[in-house]
Every structure is written in C-alpha cells, then in structure tokens.
Amino acid sequence: MSVAVISGSAGLVGSEAARHFAGLGMHVVGIDNDMRRTLFGADASTRWQAEALQHELGCGYRHVEADVRDAAAISRLFRHYGRDITLVVHAAAQPSHDWAARRPRVDFAVNAHGTLNLLEATRRRAPGAAFIFTSTNKVYGDTPNRLPLVERATRWDIEPGHPYANGIPEDLSIDQTQHSLFGASKVAADVLVQEYGRYYGLPTVCFRAGCLTGPHSSGSSQHGFLSYLMKCVITGTPYTVYGYLGKQVRDNLHCADLVQAFDRFYRAPGAGAVYNIGGGRRSNCSVLEAIEICEQIAGRPLQWTYSDANRRGDHIWWITDLSKFSAHYPGWQVTRGVKEICREIYAAGSERWLGSAVSVAHA
C-alpha cells in the first residue's frame, strides 16, 4: 500500500490532505504535536482535529505525536515505511509574523530545520516520493507594496493595464525586501525544497500560497484571517484592523482547492517546481469587505477598532496569478469564492465555538 506522510496533519491544510489521500486508498501517517496550542493558546489547539481524523479514517490513518525539529524521530518514521512512502506533504509550520519576531530561533528551527529534516529523510529513505511543500507568498517580502496601486472605496487595487493586473506571478523577485522573520525562515525552507529537487533530482514542489482557509481552520488573532474574523463576529470578540485603512487585499484559497492542486502534482510531479497558488481573481477580498461579508452571513455586527500601525512585511495588495500552474495542470480551478468560504466557516464554526449547529440564513 502506498503511504502518504503528512506533517501538520491536524492543521487546516494537513487535515484536508489526510482526508483526501486516505480517500484514494493510501495509508496516511500524520505528524502533529499540537504546536499551535503552544504558539497561540488553547483556543488555537488542533487536538480536536487529530481526534476527528482518527475517528473518521480509522485504520487508514496513523497519528504520530512528533516534532519536525526532532531529526531522529523523523528518521525513524521514514526508516519504518521506507519506499512504501510515495507522497510527503509538508504542511507543519510556525505561521505568524508577530510570533516569529519574538522567538526567531524557534521560528527558524520549525520552518527551516524542520523542512530540512523531512527532505533528508525523504532523500535517504523514499527518494521517489513526491515532496509537496506548503510555502507562502511572504517569500516575496513587501516587494508587492511597491507596485502602482490605486485606492478604491473599500480596497486597494493595481493600476489598470499593469502586467500584474491578473495577479502576481512567480517572476517577482524575493531579494532586497523586508520579509519579516517568518518570511525569512520560509524563504530558507522554500530554497531548500527547490535545491533538493534540482541538486538531488527529487520530485519536489513549493506552493507559494496566499491566505489558506476553510471550515477546519483553528483561527487565531495571529493566523487564520477569515476563520478568526468570523469567530469574532459569532462570539462578539473585539477585532483590530491593522493599517492600510483596512483596504489591504488578501487572496483566499479554500484548502480543498489547494489539496486538489497537490493531487495534480502528485500524479505528474516535476523536480524543483515553484508555483504561486491562491484564490486569484476568483476569490479575494479586502479586510473591510471581509468584515461586511461576515456580518451579513452571521446577521450581527463586528466590534472592531482600527490601528494605524500595519504589521511589518504585510502586503497591501496580493492577488495570485494562477496561469503557470493552470498551464502545467489543465483542469484545476478555484471552485469557491470568499462568500462561499465564509458560509462554510460560519456553519462549522458556530457549532464548534458556540456548541450549536446553525443554518446559514444570512447571505
């Protein structure tokens, strides 16, 4: 039986990938130590998701309580399964700008050293396995903020006729820019994944994602934009908008669409591939627009305040150009827009956060 090793298996992307590849008949080995609880507090714990996976997938899923920083533990796991491993999805990460600035050594160890540990284990024990890395658009730093932007009533947008009008492609430089400490650690991991593809010939790919989202997100104030925003609306928790007048535009991709992209690569992998991935022109919103959408769906107002200080390294405008991946893998597409995603988050989140099932009556 083919084995899929998925790091961060109880997280948003990892859990979606686990369900998908288990559904294809693969045996899924999930690596997760609930580090989100350590990073962001009890409300961000993914323990509930790990338990749900074990209940739903049964003997098709093995949960391994391990840390990607533990090279010996990762090596033992890969030695056990060896060449039965045909897929590695590396979704474990420290994902927060603010947290990375406070604990840069831990951030770098998780994001860079953890990636190196998985790459080395794959190279030594399962060199034919497709290695899929969930990278980030933050590898581009704040370079997108130098684009010619136009202020609209509720959002920033790019100047009409600009070459990036359809979104930002992979040719944008990652050099000479402020990445944030988080962005820098992800750059290191991103380049490692590319190099293991180019130098060693492993079938590797970096998916440089915008905002990833969906109903299984354990959103917090520092990570998980739409999930945390909807949680604040539902529970009456105050929310702070940081900088850019709330008009900063975020590209939002449902994790199920991302995993479909993973599936396409797994079936026809390259070596050292790099793709920008996100909601594109189909699925994006500004913070102000997201607030309005969430309020309409929940049928109640958000208590929010504004701070002039934007998060360092934050993008004013990001929409992904999906043309490269779409050309290499025809048939893949974004299937859900922001409103559809927010409806799913509301339906799932209301039950989890308030303990009662709801119907989405406000659209």
KEKE-320941 format. One line per field, with one value per residue (C-alpha): residue number from 1; residue in three letters; x, y negated, z negated. Coordinates in nm, 4 decimals, padded with zeros to 6 digits. Example, Ala and Ser with C-alpha at 12.3 -4.5 7.8 and 13.67 -1.06 7.14 Angstrom:
seq c(1,2)
type c(ALA,SER)
u c(01.2300,01.3670)
v c(00.4500,00.1060)
w c(-00.7800,-00.7140)
//
This chain:
seq c(1,2,3,4,5,6,7,8,9,10,11,12,13,14,15,16,17,18,19,20,21,22,23,24,25,26,27,28,29,30,31,32,33,34,35,36,37,38,39,40,41,42,43,44,45,46,47,48,49,50,51,52,53,54,55,56,57,58,59,60,61,62,63,64,65,66,67,68,69,70,71,72,73,74,75,76,77,78,79,80,81,82,83,84,85,86,87,88,89,90,91,92,93,94,95,96,97,98,99,100,101,102,103,104,105,106,107,108,109,110,111,112,113,114,115,116,117,118,119,120,121,122,123,124,125,126,127,128,129,130,131,132,133,134,135,136,137,138,139,140,141,142,143,144,145,146,147,148,149,150,151,152,153,154,155,156,157,158,159,160,161,162,163,164,165,166,167,168,169,170,171,172,173,174,175,176,177,178,179,180,181,182,183,184,185,186,187,188,189,190,191,192,193,194,195,196,197,198,199,200,201,202,203,204,205,206,207,208,209,210,211,212,213,214,215,216,217,218,219,220,221,222,223,224,225,226,227,228,229,230,231,232,233,234,235,236,237,238,239,240,241,242,243,244,245,246,247,248,249,250,251,252,253,254,255,256,257,258,259,260,261,262,263,264,265,266,267,268,269,270,271,272,273,274,275,276,277,278,279,280,281,282,283,284,285,286,287,288,289,290,291,292,293,294,295,296,297,298,299,300,301,302,303,304,305,306,307,308,309,310,311,312,313,314,315,316,317,318,319,320,321,322,323,324,325,326,327,328,329,330,331,332,333,334,335,336,337,338,339,340,341,342,343,344,345,346,347,348,349,350,351,352,353,354,355,356,357,358,359,360,361,362,363)
type c(MET,SER,VAL,ALA,VAL,ILE,SER,GLY,SER,ALA,GLY,LEU,VAL,GLY,SER,GLU,ALA,ALA,ARG,HIS,PHE,ALA,GLY,LEU,GLY,MET,HIS,VAL,VAL,GLY,ILE,ASP,ASN,ASP,MET,ARG,ARG,THR,LEU,PHE,GLY,ALA,ASP,ALA,SER,THR,ARG,TRP,GLN,ALA,GLU,ALA,LEU,GLN,HIS,GLU,LEU,GLY,CYS,GLY,TYR,ARG,HIS,VAL,GLU,ALA,ASP,VAL,ARG,ASP,ALA,ALA,ALA,ILE,SER,ARG,LEU,PHE,ARG,HIS,TYR,GLY,ARG,ASP,ILE,THR,LEU,VAL,VAL,HIS,ALA,ALA,ALA,GLN,PRO,SER,HIS,ASP,TRP,ALA,ALA,ARG,ARG,PRO,ARG,VAL,ASP,PHE,ALA,VAL,ASN,ALA,HIS,GLY,THR,LEU,ASN,LEU,LEU,GLU,ALA,THR,ARG,ARG,ARG,ALA,PRO,GLY,ALA,ALA,PHE,ILE,PHE,THR,SER,THR,ASN,LYS,VAL,TYR,GLY,ASP,THR,PRO,ASN,ARG,LEU,PRO,LEU,VAL,GLU,ARG,ALA,THR,ARG,TRP,ASP,ILE,GLU,PRO,GLY,HIS,PRO,TYR,ALA,ASN,GLY,ILE,PRO,GLU,ASP,LEU,SER,ILE,ASP,GLN,THR,GLN,HIS,SER,LEU,PHE,GLY,ALA,SER,LYS,VAL,ALA,ALA,ASP,VAL,LEU,VAL,GLN,GLU,TYR,GLY,ARG,TYR,TYR,GLY,LEU,PRO,THR,VAL,CYS,PHE,ARG,ALA,GLY,CYS,LEU,THR,GLY,PRO,HIS,SER,SER,GLY,SER,SER,GLN,HIS,GLY,PHE,LEU,SER,TYR,LEU,MET,LYS,CYS,VAL,ILE,THR,GLY,THR,PRO,TYR,THR,VAL,TYR,GLY,TYR,LEU,GLY,LYS,GLN,VAL,ARG,ASP,ASN,LEU,HIS,CYS,ALA,ASP,LEU,VAL,GLN,ALA,PHE,ASP,ARG,PHE,TYR,ARG,ALA,PRO,GLY,ALA,GLY,ALA,VAL,TYR,ASN,ILE,GLY,GLY,GLY,ARG,ARG,SER,ASN,CYS,SER,VAL,LEU,GLU,ALA,ILE,GLU,ILE,CYS,GLU,GLN,ILE,ALA,GLY,ARG,PRO,LEU,GLN,TRP,THR,TYR,SER,ASP,ALA,ASN,ARG,ARG,GLY,ASP,HIS,ILE,TRP,TRP,ILE,THR,ASP,LEU,SER,LYS,PHE,SER,ALA,HIS,TYR,PRO,GLY,TRP,GLN,VAL,THR,ARG,GLY,VAL,LYS,GLU,ILE,CYS,ARG,GLU,ILE,TYR,ALA,ALA,GLY,SER,GLU,ARG,TRP,LEU,GLY,SER,ALA,VAL,SER,VAL,ALA,HIS,ALA)
u c(00.0000,00.1218,00.1947,00.1415,00.3337,00.1692,00.3286,00.0963,-00.1772,-00.4185,-00.3894,-00.6065,-00.4100,-00.2791,-00.6215,-00.7710,-00.4804,-00.5153,-00.8830,-00.8227,-00.5356,-00.6890,-00.9950,-00.7760,-00.6867,-00.3482,-00.2348,-00.1846,00.0746,00.0110,00.2788,00.1440,00.2256,-00.0406,00.2201,-00.0498,-00.1622,00.1887,00.2088,-00.1356,-00.3065,-00.5704,-00.8314,-00.5988,-00.5401,-00.5802,-00.6281,-00.9944,-00.8961,-00.6458,-00.9168,-01.1638,-00.9172,-00.8538,-01.2285,-01.3161,-01.0265,-00.9801,-00.7042,-00.6300,-00.4692,-00.1846,-00.1230,00.2371,00.2922,00.6278,00.8014,00.9500,01.2529,01.3327,01.5550,01.5910,01.2141,01.1544,01.4329,01.2877,00.9445,01.0785,01.3022,00.9954,00.7940,01.0825,00.9971,00.6309,00.6192,00.5098,00.3997,00.5187,00.3028,00.4903,00.2342,00.3747,00.4955,00.5233,00.2940,00.2890,00.4850,00.4420,00.5363,00.8472,00.9715,00.9501,01.1084,01.3215,01.5279,01.2195,01.0582,01.3658,01.4045,01.0451,01.0254,01.3778,01.5330,01.2049,01.1873,01.5484,01.4768,01.1869,01.3822,01.6778,01.4553,01.2820,01.6113,01.7573,01.4504,01.1934,01.3670,01.0864,00.8191,00.6636,00.7577,00.4976,00.5870,00.3299,00.5307,00.3948,00.3702,00.5637,00.8813,00.8376,00.8591,00.6995,00.8064,00.4382,00.3857,00.5990,00.3508,00.1466,-00.1708,-00.4952,-00.7184,-01.0833,-01.3754,-01.3227,-00.9915,-00.6575,-00.6151,-00.3427,-00.3231,-00.5318,-00.3262,-00.0329,00.1350,00.0276,-00.3383,-00.4328,-00.2250,00.1346,00.3400,00.6489,00.8930,00.8615,01.1982,01.2374,01.5544,01.6160,01.2916,01.1606,01.0278,00.9591,01.1436,00.8686,00.9099,01.2862,01.2562,01.0088,01.2456,01.5159,01.2795,01.1492,01.5005,01.5942,01.2950,01.3907,01.7533,01.6681,01.4750,01.7429,02.0545,01.9340,01.6620,01.3797,01.0267,00.9710,00.7399,00.6911,00.3349,00.3659,00.0239,-00.1749,-00.4333,-00.5397,-00.8747,-01.1741,-01.4116,-01.1439,-00.9241,-00.8350,-00.8002,-00.6321,-00.5571,-00.2131,-00.3061,-00.6128,-00.7639,-01.1191,-01.1678,-01.0651,-01.2680,-01.5827,-01.5134,-01.5004,-01.8313,-02.0035,-01.8695,-01.8708,-01.4928,-01.3382,-01.1288,-00.8465,-00.7735,-00.4060,-00.3121,-00.3773,-00.7278,-00.8488,-00.8320,-00.5475,-00.6480,-00.5955,-00.6148,-00.8141,-00.7996,-01.0128,-00.7886,-00.9857,-00.8839,-00.5230,-00.5264,-00.6648,-00.3529,-00.1428,-00.3171,-00.2390,00.1294,00.1419,00.0124,00.2572,00.5442,00.8353,01.1662,01.2244,00.8935,00.7610,00.4020,00.2172,-00.1182,-00.4202,-00.7708,-00.6656,-00.9217,-01.1933,-01.1524,-01.0129,-01.1272,-01.0088,-01.0343,-01.3248,-01.5035,-01.4447,-01.5949,-01.9076,-01.9421,-01.9050,-02.1533,-02.4114,-02.3745,-02.3844,-02.6556,-02.4739,-02.2150,-01.8464,-01.6956,-01.3799,-01.1258,-00.8571,-00.4827,-00.2685,00.0288,00.0301,00.2020,00.5612,00.6059,00.2295,00.1069,-00.1165,-00.2367,-00.1925,-00.3796,-00.2185,-00.1532,-00.2529,-00.1595,00.1623,00.0049,-00.3102,-00.0988,00.1020,-00.2046,-00.5100,-00.8440,-00.7504,-00.9504,-01.0632,-01.4102,-01.5116,-01.5127,-01.4872,-01.8624,-01.8923,-01.5901,-01.7277,-02.0612,-01.8792,-01.6742,-01.9895,-02.1764,-01.8865,-01.7602,-02.0929,-02.1168,-01.7559,-01.7403,-02.0927,-02.1811,-02.4863,-02.5496,-02.6854,-02.8181,-02.6768,-02.9766,-02.7928,-02.6243)
v c(00.0000,-00.3500,-00.5639,-00.9403,-01.1161,-01.4452,-01.6881,-01.9264,-01.6687,-01.8182,-02.1659,-02.3209,-02.2016,-01.8803,-01.7544,-01.8263,-01.6440,-01.3492,-01.3046,-01.3406,-01.0945,-00.8446,-00.8623,-00.7499,-00.4353,-00.5494,-00.4813,-00.8216,-00.8800,-01.2142,-01.4000,-01.6602,-01.7657,-02.0373,-02.3122,-02.5652,-02.5412,-02.6398,-02.9174,-03.0757,-02.9389,-02.6793,-02.8239,-02.7522,-02.3883,-02.1348,-01.8391,-01.8198,-01.7769,-01.4986,-01.3103,-01.3628,-01.2213,-00.9106,-00.8575,-00.9177,-00.7405,-00.4521,-00.2100,-00.4159,-00.6812,-00.6628,-00.9656,-01.0255,-01.2726,-01.4076,-01.7392,-01.8075,-01.9569,-01.6109,-01.4693,-01.1317,-01.0825,-01.1781,-00.9467,-00.6530,-00.7043,-00.7160,-00.4158,-00.2196,-00.2824,-00.3225,-00.3131,-00.2474,-00.6252,-00.7723,-01.1156,-01.3662,-01.6715,-01.9140,-02.1494,-02.1885,-02.5428,-02.8340,-03.0673,-03.4003,-03.7207,-03.8521,-03.5273,-03.4868,-03.8330,-03.7352,-03.3898,-03.3901,-03.0843,-02.8707,-03.0041,-02.9212,-02.5791,-02.4827,-02.6291,-02.5758,-02.2933,-02.1019,-02.1179,-02.0026,-01.7045,-01.5921,-01.6458,-01.4435,-01.1610,-01.1565,-01.1579,-00.8724,-00.6512,-00.7378,-00.9258,-00.8555,-01.0180,-01.3436,-01.6107,-01.8887,-02.1937,-02.4477,-02.7657,-03.1218,-03.4405,-03.6038,-03.4771,-03.7853,-04.0123,-04.3537,-04.3940,-04.3812,-04.7049,-04.8858,-04.8100,-05.1027,-05.0741,-05.2660,-05.3371,-05.2408,-05.2874,-04.9570,-04.8252,-04.8858,-04.7562,-04.7528,-05.0199,-04.9165,-04.7776,-04.6762,-04.3443,-04.2063,-04.3046,-03.9348,-03.8696,-03.8366,-03.5676,-03.3714,-03.6129,-03.8667,-03.8990,-03.7618,-03.9686,-04.3153,-04.3307,-04.3093,-03.9588,-03.9567,-03.6905,-03.4433,-03.5200,-03.4733,-03.1286,-03.0262,-03.1548,-02.9263,-02.6292,-02.7189,-02.7327,-02.4037,-02.2308,-02.3667,-02.2616,-01.9057,-01.8893,-02.0445,-01.9007,-01.5560,-01.5153,-01.4626,-01.5388,-01.8488,-02.1485,-02.4750,-02.6041,-02.9727,-03.0334,-03.3405,-03.3085,-02.9461,-02.8933,-02.6693,-02.5362,-02.3274,-02.6265,-02.6891,-03.0623,-03.2952,-03.6666,-03.5994,-03.3476,-03.2272,-03.5512,-03.4582,-03.1941,-03.4254,-03.7136,-03.5018,-03.3694,-03.7276,-03.8109,-03.4991,-03.5238,-03.9035,-03.9158,-04.2588,-04.2664,-04.5023,-04.6077,-04.6912,-04.9621,-05.0476,-05.1747,-04.8164,-04.8198,-04.5690,-04.2914,-03.9267,-03.6326,-03.3449,-02.9811,-02.7039,-02.4253,-02.1694,-02.3518,-02.3571,-01.9830,-01.9288,-02.1107,-01.8771,-01.5820,-01.7078,-01.7428,-01.4021,-01.2343,-01.4170,-01.5590,-01.7746,-01.8473,-02.1751,-02.3198,-02.6526,-02.7742,-03.0711,-02.9396,-03.1195,-03.2390,-03.4623,-03.6944,-03.4414,-03.4627,-03.7716,-04.0497,-04.3447,-04.3373,-04.5847,-04.3693,-04.0565,-04.2247,-04.3165,-03.9636,-03.8021,-04.0434,-03.9700,-03.5938,-03.5966,-03.8602,-04.0618,-04.3411,-04.3005,-04.5041,-04.6351,-04.9117,-05.0480,-05.0813,-05.2942,-05.0604,-04.7891,-04.4576,-04.4722,-04.2983,-04.2845,-04.3107,-04.5980,-04.4054,-04.0410,-03.8508,-03.5386,-03.4859,-03.1220,-03.0953,-02.8934,-02.6162,-02.6153,-02.5776,-02.2878,-02.1185,-02.1960,-02.1316,-02.2588,-02.5621,-02.7667,-02.6366,-02.8655,-03.2414,-03.4335,-03.4339,-03.0578,-03.0015,-03.2293,-03.0462,-02.7177,-02.8691,-03.0121,-02.6806,-02.4798,-02.7474,-02.8207,-02.4628,-02.4489,-02.7923,-02.8132,-02.4453,-02.4587,-02.3783,-02.6616,-02.7144,-02.9914,-03.2220,-03.5449,-03.5652)
w c(00.0000,00.0827,-00.2218,-00.2439,-00.5204,-00.6149,-00.8606,-01.0402,-00.9814,-01.2343,-01.0855,-00.8173,-00.5134,-00.6667,-00.7745,-00.4328,-00.2680,-00.5070,-00.4241,-00.0514,-00.0146,-00.2562,-00.0323,00.2567,00.0647,-00.0636,-00.4186,-00.5799,-00.8509,-01.0182,-01.2115,-01.4540,-01.8106,-01.8501,-01.8484,-01.7584,-02.1203,-02.2316,-01.9744,-02.0037,-02.3132,-02.3970,-02.1586,-01.8635,-01.9585,-01.6797,-01.9131,-01.8155,-01.4524,-01.5282,-01.7167,-01.4320,-01.1778,-01.3874,-01.4272,-01.0597,-00.8902,-01.1320,-01.0387,-00.7267,-00.9440,-01.1962,-01.4149,-01.5224,-01.8068,-01.6874,-01.6259,-01.2830,-01.4612,-01.6008,-01.3247,-01.4960,-01.5299,-01.1666,-01.0519,-01.2480,-01.0971,-00.7407,-00.8030,-00.9167,-00.5983,-00.3531,00.0158,-00.0554,-00.1040,00.2290,00.1056,-00.1536,-00.2248,-00.4465,-00.5990,-00.9520,-01.0226,-01.2587,-01.0591,-01.2435,-01.1673,-01.5211,-01.6957,-01.4795,-01.5791,-01.9474,-01.9103,-01.5916,-01.6875,-01.7412,-01.4241,-01.2147,-01.3742,-01.2937,-00.9449,-00.8103,-01.0141,-01.0222,-00.6432,-00.6138,-00.8396,-00.6209,-00.2991,-00.4245,-00.5455,-00.2078,-00.0152,-00.2182,-00.2595,00.0090,00.2932,00.5384,00.3217,00.4375,00.1821,00.1574,-00.0497,-00.1639,-00.1174,-00.1309,00.0702,-00.2158,-00.0471,00.1750,-00.1287,-00.0922,00.2723,00.3836,00.1903,00.4489,00.7242,00.8581,00.6530,00.6778,00.3775,00.4201,00.1814,-00.0012,00.1323,00.2916,00.6439,00.9038,01.1690,01.4728,01.7595,01.5397,01.6353,01.2972,01.3407,01.3410,01.0298,00.9175,01.0964,00.9939,01.1622,00.8789,00.7019,00.3493,00.2961,00.1423,-00.0535,-00.4099,-00.4591,-00.8338,-01.0345,-00.9465,-00.5774,-00.6024,-00.7606,-00.4919,-00.2209,-00.3620,-00.3562,-00.0087,00.1383,-00.0320,00.1260,00.4681,00.4238,00.3220,00.6468,00.8656,00.6978,00.5942,00.8559,00.6064,00.7274,00.5132,00.5360,00.3483,00.3449,00.2535,00.1072,00.0174,-00.2614,-00.3034,-00.4635,-00.5191,-00.7845,-00.9598,-01.0382,-01.4034,-01.3504,-01.5997,-01.6127,-01.4628,-01.1945,-01.0055,-00.8745,-00.7680,-01.0353,-01.3174,-01.1756,-01.1604,-01.5091,-01.6393,-01.4711,-01.6065,-01.9621,-01.9978,-02.0417,-01.9625,-01.6434,-01.5440,-01.1855,-01.1399,-00.8916,-00.5268,-00.6201,-00.6216,-00.2420,-00.2112,00.0266,-00.0595,00.1738,00.0171,00.1283,-00.0172,-00.1453,00.0594,00.3784,00.2601,00.1964,00.5456,00.6687,00.4516,00.6125,00.9643,00.8794,00.7090,01.0246,01.2536,01.0471,01.1590,00.9855,00.8007,00.9189,00.7890,00.8199,00.6795,00.5595,00.4201,00.4853,00.7748,00.9263,00.8390,00.4606,00.2876,00.0593,-00.1428,-00.5216,-00.5068,-00.2500,-00.4576,-00.7639,-00.5690,-00.4290,-00.7712,-00.9289,-00.6575,-00.6935,-01.0749,-01.0932,-01.3590,-01.3662,-01.4440,-01.7280,-01.5664,-01.6077,-01.3797,-01.4403,-01.2071,-01.2564,-00.9913,-01.0554,-00.9314,-00.5984,-00.5429,-00.1840,-00.0776,00.2258,00.3134,00.5799,00.7243,01.0930,01.1393,01.5054,01.4615,01.2546,01.4685,01.7826,01.6369,01.4859,01.7029,01.5398,01.1937,01.0877,00.7904,00.7032,00.4156,00.3679,00.0413,-00.0285,00.0176,-00.2056,-00.4774,-00.4720,-00.5319,-00.8140,-00.9746,-00.9610,-01.1034,-01.3418,-01.5055,-01.6226,-01.7395,-01.9051,-02.0468,-02.0736,-01.8460,-01.4837,-01.2692,-00.9201,-00.7060,-00.6786,-00.6070,-00.2689)
//
